[in-house]
């Protein structure tokens, strides 16, 4: 779980830097992660580049949001299994988690 938290912390750091970078037009001296500043600087030169950056930021934010939702469900399932003495299958059924999402969550929960 710690590795996942570190990933989320880094994702949030990157998102905040990208958001700040996109919102401050062509000025990028305030970005704290220099490789990010250098890697995206050329996108800010044109309107199309700025639009591309905004779209990329939205996709990244969606991905982080999806990961957080998944982690929340995993945390809830763990609590159900611990406090209500449910099996993994019972918890997944109670939350009506099906299909691919069910397989992904079950796999993550079965990792040591």
C-alpha positions in Angstrom: 0.0 0.0 0.0 2.9 2.4 0.7 4.1 2.1 -2.9 0.6 3.0 -4.1 0.5 6.0 -1.8 3.9 7.2 -3.0 2.6 6.8 -6.6 -0.5 8.9 -5.8 1.6 11.5 -4.1 3.9 11.8 -7.1 0.8 11.9 -9.4 -0.7 14.7 -7.4 2.7 16.5 -7.4 2.9 16.2 -11.2 -0.8 17.2 -11.7 -0.4 20.3 -9.6 2.7 21.3 -11.5 1.1 20.7 -14.9 -2.0 22.6 -13.7 0.1 25.5 -12.5 2.1 25.4 -15.7 -0.9 25.4 -18.0 -2.6 28.1 -16.1 0.3 30.6 -16.1 0.4 30.9 -19.9 4.0 31.1 -21.1 5.7 31.7 -17.8 7.2 28.5 -16.4 9.8 29.7 -13.9 7.6 28.6 -11.0 7.6 24.8 -11.9 9.5 22.9 -9.3 10.1 19.7 -11.3 12.6 20.9 -13.9 12.3 17.9 -16.2 8.6 18.5 -16.5 9.2 22.2 -17.2 11.7 21.4 -20.0 9.6 18.6 -21.4 6.4 20.6 -21.9 7.7 24.2 -22.5 7.4 23.9 -26.2 3.7 23.1 -25.9 3.0 26.5 -24.4 4.3 28.3 -27.4 1.0 28.0 -29.4 -2.7 27.9 -28.7 -2.8 24.3 -30.1 0.0 23.4 -27.8 -1.8 24.8 -24.8 -4.9 22.9 -25.8 -2.9 19.7 -26.1 -1.5 20.3 -22.6 -5.0 20.9 -21.2 -6.3 17.6 -22.8 -3.3 15.7 -21.4 -3.8 17.2 -18.0 -7.5 16.2 -18.1 -6.6 12.6 -19.0 -4.0 12.4 -16.2 -6.5 13.8 -13.7 -9.1 11.2 -14.8 -6.6 8.4 -14.4 -5.6 9.6 -10.9 -9.3 9.9 -10.0 -10.0 6.4 -11.2 -7.1 5.0 -9.2 -8.4 6.8 -6.1 -11.9 5.3 -6.6 -10.3 1.8 -7.0 -8.2 2.2 -3.9 -11.3 3.4 -1.9 -13.2 0.3 -3.0 -10.3 -1.9 -2.0 -10.1 -0.2 1.4 -13.9 -0.7 1.9 -13.6 -4.4 1.0 -10.7 -4.8 3.4 -12.8 -3.3 6.2 -15.8 -5.5 5.3 -13.6 -8.6 5.4 -12.1 -7.6 8.7 -15.0 -6.2 10.6 -17.9 -8.1 9.1 -15.9 -11.3 8.6 -16.9 -11.4 4.9 -15.0 -13.4 2.3 -13.6 -11.5 -0.7 -16.4 -12.9 -2.8 -19.1 -11.8 -0.4 -17.7 -8.3 -0.1 -17.5 -8.0 -3.9 -21.1 -9.2 -4.3 -22.4 -6.9 -1.6 -20.8 -3.9 -3.4 -22.0 -5.2 -6.7 -18.6 -5.1 -8.2 -18.5 -7.2 -11.5 -16.6 -8.0 -14.6 -13.1 -6.6 -15.2 -13.2 -4.3 -12.2 -13.9 -7.3 -10.0 -11.0 -9.2 -11.4 -8.6 -6.2 -11.0 -9.7 -5.6 -7.4 -9.5 -9.3 -6.5 -6.0 -9.5 -8.0 -4.8 -6.5 -6.1 -6.2 -7.8 -2.8 -4.6 -11.2 -3.3 -1.1 -9.7 -3.6 1.0 -10.1 -0.4 
